[in-house]
Structures are given as structure tokens and as C-alpha cells.
Amino acid sequence: MRYYELLQNPDQSFVKEQLNILLADDHPEVLEELRREADQVRQRWVGDAVHVRGIIEFSNYCIRSCHYCGLNRSNTRLQRYRIPPEEIVEIAREAVAMGFKTIVLQSGDDFYYTREMIADIVREIKATGAAVTLSVGERPAEDYRAWREAGADRYLLKFETSDPDLYKQLHPGTSLAIRLRCLRDLRELGYQVGSGFMIGLPGQTGEVLARDLLLLRSLEPEMAGIGPFIPHPATPLSRDPAGDVTLSLKVLALSRLLLPWAHLPATTALSSLEKDGRRLGLTGGANVVMPNITPPKYRRLYEIYPHKAEVKDSPHELYRATLELIRELGREVAGDPGHGLSAEKRSSLYKEESFYDRNQLYQ
């Protein structure tokens, strides 16, 4: 596995150079070899089971003005909604009864939902036996602590770009340093941390993309979300082109080779641009699928980007279609929540590979 060995080299300068070369190489055979190796690494490290996690998008209100997101507070054309806490819990209970082992609670940065409200929701969902992932943006460390104490297992907070100037340009009023501080807070509180970035953001060069991948590896996340940028007509980036599907598949494969232990989803953004996106993701390094279980009356309004996949189908229809795809690929549906690999398990798997000294890898 040539590319895997190259990218596990402890010399960061060498790895960055290889990433720049691979990202610039548009030969189809390179992509296919990367995808093939990523699939092999996925199988060895996290197995053939696919973790099916249900997303509840419970609010499309947001205090931020991110230039790529249709939920930004300046979008006055968007009909806003908030799902009441008791309804959120009921949606989660129905999903667990269907077979979901993890519930993902996602929203804009909406401080209407207080620390106590979200803690109560987490406790109610944890009582069903499901794992809980939160993705509700930048919050004070005290909020993160309260939700962890209430039972939240994971937190997803993408950094979107590793370039501080580009980050500031796309996220008025905040900074990459603040985002990274939040990620450190989450790690220190014992969350399984998810992060990631978009492919094809305006201003993102190959050099920036290589740094994105290196920053992602340095965070050692338990989960990484990689997907293409899709422009929204009610944002400052409305006239910019969408991220390239081929490049997105390449970066997904590279992410698996850099982060062999991580849970990588075949993202909704990928399947929104490419009808076989979920299949392509699962055959090129991904091992997680996250069907949208938000009731359709709300789901159509959670418009981060337009023409999002899975807007009209019922949660039951989406769940059945997901199971069918997994079986078509010869894979199995995971019977556990899919918590991150322990340090001991990672160490054991690394010891079985002799091409580099893993004790040096993150020094």
C-alpha cells in the first residue's frame, strides 16, 4: 500500500510535499489507487460494519454570518423554525426504535436553546440507550462541560479551513483561533471529537487543502467530515462554483490514509452533487452514513445549501434505503454505537505495521 506508507511518514514536511503532489495529480488511475488503498485501510482498521447515525436538525436559527451557509443570520428569505425539546426527544425515541444506535443533534448557533435545555434533551435521549452527538457550534466551555456531564458522547465542530485569513474572510466576527480553542475544550472534557473541512471553498488553493489535511491529522479526531462546498443563492458566495466531486473523493481517500482509525461519513453534500455519492464514499474510505431523520416539514427549511439530498423522503424510507445500499455493497450494519478506537487498540494496530516507528508519528 504505497500511498498509505508515504502518508504515515513521521516527517511532516515530507507528508505535506506528498499531499501537494497527489492533490495536483488529476490522472484517474491515481484517484482509483488512492480509493482502493483507502478502502483496504478502512477494512483493516474499522472493519466492514457501517455505522448508521440519525441526524435531527432541530433549529435553523443562527447568530453567525458565515458567507457559505444558507442559515446565516442575514438570510431574510429563509423561514425559520425551532423544534420544541419534547418533540426532539420523541423524534429520537422513534429513531432508536427503528434501529439507530446514535442520534446526532444539529442546529445553527442558536442560543435560544440554553445550556440546561440541551442538557435535559441529552439526558432524555441517553435514557433510550443511544449514543448522542452534538453539533451546535461554538459555545462556552461551561456549556460543553454541562452537556458532557449530561451524557453527550461526541461533538462535531468543523474548522472548515486551516488558513486563518480565509477563515476570517468567510466567518465575520470570529476566528480560526476561537474555533480551535473550542476543539481543545471539547477534547479536554472527554468528548469524542469530530471535525473536518469543505472542498472547493473560494480562495482554497491546493496548498491550503494540504494544510487542511495536516491540521485534521494533528487534531486526531474520532470522526472527520469531508464534503464539497455547495453555493447558496442567499449568500455572498452565491456565484462561486461548487466543489469538485472528484477532488472531494480524493480528499476523502487521503483522509482515511492519514487517519486510519477515524469514522468517516459519506456526506450528504457529496450525495447532493452526485447521485451515487454515498456509494462512492463508502467504497473509498467511508464507514458512516448519516440519514436525516428530521421530519420533512422542518427538513426542507434546514437549507445550508440548496437542492440537498434526502429532503422529501420519510425517516423510515431513508433508513430502509440506507440498509439496502449497505447490503448491496456486501457490508453489514453496525450493531454498536461506533465509539472511537481506544488508544490501546490504535497502538496494537500500529504495532502490526512495521514500515514506520509510530512512536514518532505525532511528535
Phi and psi in degrees as a GROMACS rama.xvg file:
@    title "Ramachandran Plot"
@    xaxis  label "Phi"
@    yaxis  label "Psi"
@TYPE xy
-61.267  -50.0104  ARG-2
-68.888  -37.0038  TYR-3
-59.9528  -45.5713  TYR-4
-63.3459  -42.0247  GLU-5
-59.9182  -43.2781  LEU-6
-82.0216  -10.8652  LEU-7
-93.4821  5.12896  GLN-8
-60.4436  134.608  ASN-9
-70.7763  -11.9578  PRO-10
-81.6435  105.887  ASP-11
-64.089  -35.2999  GLN-12
-64.1439  -40.3915  SER-13
-63.8054  -44.6998  PHE-14
-62.668  -42.9962  VAL-15
-60.9036  -41.8159  LYS-16
-60.9267  -43.4773  GLU-17
-64.8347  -39.5477  GLN-18
-62.4167  -43.5204  LEU-19
-60.4947  -40.4361  ASN-20
-65.5655  -46.8081  ILE-21
-68.3158  -38.6117  LEU-22
-67.3899  -29.7656  LEU-23
-84.7087  -16.1909  ALA-24
-84.0195  113.749  ASP-25
-102.721  19.1893  ASP-26
-71.5678  129.469  HIS-27
-57.1735  -33.4207  PRO-28
-67.9968  -28.9697  GLU-29
-67.0615  -45.4439  VAL-30
-58.8766  -45.5268  LEU-31
-65.6178  -37.1841  GLU-32
-68.0601  -40.7134  GLU-33
-61.1728  -44.3311  LEU-34
-64.3231  -39.8108  ARG-35
-64.2929  -45.8888  ARG-36
-64.622  -40.4527  GLU-37
-61.0564  -39.5611  ALA-38
-66.5376  -38.1818  ASP-39
-66.82  -42.2943  GLN-40
-65.9101  -42.0481  VAL-41
-56.6219  -46.4105  ARG-42
-63.4556  -41.8289  GLN-43
-68.9298  -41.7286  ARG-44
-88.6851  -42.1277  TRP-45
-120.259  0.324001  VAL-46
83.617  -175.393  GLY-47
-89.3844  -11.7954  ASP-48
-69.0958  138.384  ALA-49
-106.041  126.699  VAL-50
-87.7636  123.229  HIS-51
-104.982  111.929  VAL-52
-118.227  131.602  ARG-53
-93.2025  127.371  GLY-54
-97.5685  129.841  ILE-55
-111.558  112.38  ILE-56
-91.1059  95.1992  GLU-57
-92.9423  -8.25765  PHE-58
-157.662  136.184  SER-59
-108.201  14.7298  ASN-60
-77.4164  146.095  TYR-61
-155.048  137.895  CYS-62
-86.9017  -7.23554  ILE-63
-88.6869  165.63  ARG-64
-123.908  38.1043  SER-65
-57.7281  129.745  CYS-66
-70.2696  -13.8909  HIS-67
-102.971  -7.31004  TYR-68
-107.806  130.223  CYS-69
-68.9099  -13.1885  GLY-70
-85.2264  -1.9167  LEU-71
-55.6767  149.179  ASN-72
-64.7798  -17.6208  ARG-73
-81.8029  -9.09253  SER-74
-79.9186  95.401  ASN-75
-83.4181  -6.84014  THR-76
-85.6018  -10.8418  ARG-77
-85.8979  130.397  LEU-78
-77.8452  119.541  GLN-79
-89.633  154.28  ARG-80
-150.176  156.473  TYR-81
-136.462  129.124  ARG-82
-85.5949  128.911  ILE-83
-60.4273  146.447  PRO-84
-52.6689  -42.0765  PRO-85
-65.8936  -31.2594  GLU-86
-73.5105  -37.4951  GLU-87
-57.2899  -46.6034  ILE-88
-63.9398  -40.8121  VAL-89
-65.1714  -40.8584  GLU-90
-60.0948  -42.6741  ILE-91
-64.3152  -42.755  ALA-92
-61.2056  -42.0065  ARG-93
-63.8185  -38.1686  GLU-94
-66.4796  -41.4137  ALA-95
-63.7246  -39.644  VAL-96
-62.7047  -31.0213  ALA-97
-69.596  -30.9603  MET-98
134.833  -1.69444  GLY-99
-68.2175  136.47  PHE-100
-99.8586  -16.4734  LYS-101
-134.131  136.277  THR-102
-111.955  127.789  ILE-103
-105.599  119.488  VAL-104
-99.7643  114.766  LEU-105
-127.064  143.853  GLN-106
-158.265  173.257  SER-107
-69.087  176.877  GLY-108
-75.824  88.5627  ASP-109
-118.417  103.432  ASP-110
-82.1282  3.92132  PHE-111
-58.4552  -38.8031  TYR-112
-81.1183  105.654  TYR-113
-74.988  171.149  THR-114
-53.4402  -45.4932  ARG-115
-69.9374  -38.7497  GLU-116
-61.6028  -47.2047  MET-117
-68.4277  -37.2496  ILE-118
-60.5292  -42.1265  ALA-119
-63.7663  -41.7477  ASP-120
-62.0293  -43.8912  ILE-121
-60.2191  -46.1332  VAL-122
-60.3295  -42.7143  ARG-123
-63.6939  -42.1377  GLU-124
-71.4344  -39.0547  ILE-125
-60.4914  -29.3241  LYS-126
-63.9  -18.5162  ALA-127
-79.955  -12.4373  THR-128
96.935  -4.14122  GLY-129
-82.6894  154.373  ALA-130
-78  153.712  ALA-131
-124.928  126.584  VAL-132
-110.891  132.342  THR-133
-105.586  141.971  LEU-134
-145.132  78.5286  SER-135
-125.508  20.0899  VAL-136
87.4756  -160.273  GLY-137
-81.0038  122.538  GLU-138
-136.175  162.476  ARG-139
-61.6197  150.82  PRO-140
-57.7912  -30.1346  ALA-141
-64.1951  -34.7353  GLU-142
-65.8728  -48.6442  ASP-143
-57.0743  -40.228  TYR-144
-65.2094  -43.7793  ARG-145
-63.258  -39.4154  ALA-146
-72.6721  -33.9732  TRP-147
-65.7298  -42.6099  ARG-148
-66.3679  -27.7658  GLU-149
-75.8684  -13.6542  ALA-150
121.814  -0.563356  GLY-151
-59.9277  134.001  ALA-152
-92.8514  -38.5438  ASP-153
-137.478  160.412  ARG-154
-141.82  129.771  TYR-155
-107.291  121.337  LEU-156
-145.637  99.3613  LEU-157
-74.9288  145.616  LYS-158
-91.5805  -14.9484  PHE-159
69.1066  -42.3259  GLU-160
-155.265  144.916  THR-161
-88.8234  -4.44829  SER-162
-87.7885  113.813  ASP-163
-59.0876  -38.7272  PRO-164
-69.7688  -42.9219  ASP-165
-65.3244  -39.1178  LEU-166
-59.0214  -47.8112  TYR-167
-62.8779  -38.3085  LYS-168
-64.5779  -38.1673  GLN-169
-86.5514  -18.6141  LEU-170
-127.588  75.7397  HIS-171
-56.0786  135.741  PRO-172
87.7516  0.656968  GLY-173
-143.734  -173.85  THR-174
-150.127  162.337  SER-175
-62.1876  -35.2405  LEU-176
-60.7891  -40.0184  ALA-177
-65.317  -43.4391  ILE-178
-61.242  -43.6015  ARG-179
-68.395  -32.69  LEU-180
-63.5516  -41.6728  ARG-181
-60.5443  -42.1623  CYS-182
-64.0066  -37.4427  LEU-183
-65.8383  -42.4623  ARG-184
-57.9268  -45.2345  ASP-185
-62.3178  -42.5618  LEU-186
-62.7936  -44.6781  ARG-187
-64.7493  -27.915  GLU-188
-83.2537  -3.7966  LEU-189
92.6354  11.5504  GLY-190
-69.6875  151.48  TYR-191
-79.6084  121.731  GLN-192
-101.348  135.056  VAL-193
-115.473  142.638  GLY-194
-147.555  -166.361  SER-195
153.804  -170.649  GLY-196
-158.226  170.506  PHE-197
-100.501  152.818  MET-198
-103.698  127.454  ILE-199
94.07  14.7525  GLY-200
-58.9482  138.359  LEU-201
-55.2442  129.176  PRO-202
93.5131  -5.39839  GLY-203
-87.1409  113.629  GLN-204
-93.2289  172.105  THR-205
-60.6865  -35.9982  GLY-206
-63.2989  -44.0797  GLU-207
-63.6195  -41.4898  VAL-208
-62.7048  -39.107  LEU-209
-62.5834  -41.3025  ALA-210
-67.8921  -34.4925  ARG-211
-56.3857  -47.2133  ASP-212
-64.3257  -39.5956  LEU-213
-69.1481  -38.7445  LEU-214
-63.359  -42.9152  LEU-215
-57.8292  -46.0342  LEU-216
-63.7719  -38.5002  ARG-217
-64.5157  -26.7302  SER-218
-76.0794  -17.9679  LEU-219
47.2526  54.8203  GLU-220
-73.2013  151.708  PRO-221
-76.709  -22.5189  GLU-222
-142.285  145.824  MET-223
-137.033  124.196  ALA-224
-100.842  117.684  GLY-225
-122.477  121.741  ILE-226
-155.039  161.87  GLY-227
-75.4985  147.947  PRO-228
-68.3057  135.132  PHE-229
-127.681  119.683  ILE-230
-70.4999  144.022  PRO-231
-110.87  136.98  HIS-232
-64.8989  -18.527  PRO-233
-102.449  32.1111  ALA-234
-131.273  163.828  THR-235
-63.3731  -16.4114  PRO-236
-100.41  21.3973  LEU-237
-60.9384  -30.0359  SER-238
-93.8118  0.410856  ARG-239
-83.5643  151.169  ASP-240
-73.3761  154.535  PRO-241
-71.1196  159.461  ALA-242
-63.6976  151.954  GLY-243
-80.0555  130.93  ASP-244
-64.5311  -43.0722  VAL-245
-61.0745  -44.8605  THR-246
-64.8085  -37.6782  LEU-247
-62.4529  -40.7597  SER-248
-65.8065  -37.4921  LEU-249
-64.7502  -44.6799  LYS-250
-67.7641  -34.9065  VAL-251
-60.5998  -45.6334  LEU-252
-63.2245  -43.4477  ALA-253
-62.253  -36.7479  LEU-254
-62.4325  -41.087  SER-255
-63.9199  -40.9865  ARG-256
-68.4237  -31.8318  LEU-257
-80.9644  -32.8296  LEU-258
-123.797  70.1675  LEU-259
-60.8104  -26.3209  PRO-260
-84.2935  -15.7148  TRP-261
-77.6  154.651  ALA-262
-87.6984  121.126  HIS-263
-117.794  118.858  LEU-264
-82.1573  148.209  PRO-265
-82.043  105.715  ALA-266
-76.7112  156.847  THR-267
-63.8587  -36.0037  THR-268
-60.3223  -40.2994  ALA-269
-63.5457  -44.1  LEU-270
-75.308  -15.256  SER-271
-75.6715  -29.7749  SER-272
-92.6136  -24.1993  LEU-273
-136.872  119.905  GLU-274
-58.8584  -28.808  LYS-275
-99.0453  20.8342  ASP-276
-58.8988  -40.8688  GLY-277
-65.6664  -42.8325  ARG-278
-62.4711  -44.7293  ARG-279
-63.7764  -37.1336  LEU-280
-64.24  -45.9489  GLY-281
-69.5744  -20.7724  LEU-282
-98.6504  6.69656  THR-283
-132.333  28.9516  GLY-284
124.412  -19.8297  GLY-285
-79.1744  152.519  ALA-286
-140.003  14.0788  ASN-287
-133.601  139.886  VAL-288
-126.848  138.564  VAL-289
-126.402  79.6577  MET-290
-62.943  147.586  PRO-291
-87.7198  113.346  ASN-292
-103.493  11.696  ILE-293
-64.2242  135.644  THR-294
-52.8997  137.319  PRO-295
-53.153  -31.2774  PRO-296
-63.6731  -27.526  LYS-297
-93.3266  -38.7848  TYR-298
-55.9246  -38.8478  ARG-299
-66.2866  -18.7944  ARG-300
-92.6799  -9.85448  LEU-301
-88.2836  72.2771  TYR-302
-100.869  75.4734  GLU-303
-60.9227  -41.007  ILE-304
-141.871  159.545  TYR-305
-79.4978  163.737  PRO-306
56.965  39.3755  HIS-307
-69.5922  139.731  LYS-308
-65.6541  158.079  ALA-309
67.4851  31.6217  GLU-310
-81.982  -35.9486  VAL-311
-100.036  -27.2577  LYS-312
-70.2263  147.658  ASP-313
-73.0401  158.013  SER-314
-54.3551  -38.9642  PRO-315
-65.019  -41.9619  HIS-316
-64.0614  -42.1728  GLU-317
-64.9936  -40.6045  LEU-318
-64.0682  -44.8596  TYR-319
-62.8014  -43.6088  ARG-320
-63.6992  -37.2712  ALA-321
-64.8695  -45.8182  THR-322
-62.4091  -39.408  LEU-323
-62.9989  -43.8054  GLU-324
-61.98  -44.8829  LEU-325
-59.6361  -43.3095  ILE-326
-69.2342  -36.6551  ARG-327
-59.5309  -34.129  GLU-328
-81.703  0.491285  LEU-329
74.9757  18.4657  GLY-330
-102.04  175.893  ARG-331
-123.244  156.701  GLU-332
-83.8474  129.448  VAL-333
-63.2187  140.962  ALA-334
-99.5083  7.76173  GLY-335
-129.335  168.714  ASP-336
-70.2405  -14.5238  PRO-337
76.4294  47.7474  GLY-338
-68.8308  159.491  HIS-339
-62.9142  151.642  GLY-340
-63.8238  139.051  LEU-341
-69.4801  160.484  SER-342
-59.6454  -35.38  ALA-343
-66.5058  -41.3287  GLU-344
-67.0158  -42.2821  LYS-345
-59.2559  -46.9153  ARG-346
-60.0805  -41.5629  SER-347
-62.1285  -43.3363  SER-348
-67.9215  -39.4577  LEU-349
-64.7576  -37.2097  TYR-350
-63.9397  -23.9637  LYS-351
-78.3747  -8.66026  GLU-352
-109.258  125.566  GLU-353
-104.558  -0.352277  SER-354
-77.101  -16.5799  PHE-355
-144.827  157.428  TYR-356
-82.1652  107.242  ASP-357
-69.3038  -15.4057  ARG-358
-65.1923  -19.5526  ASN-359
-93.929  -9.67012  GLN-360
-58.0013  -43.4542  LEU-361
-110.271  21.0442  TYR-362
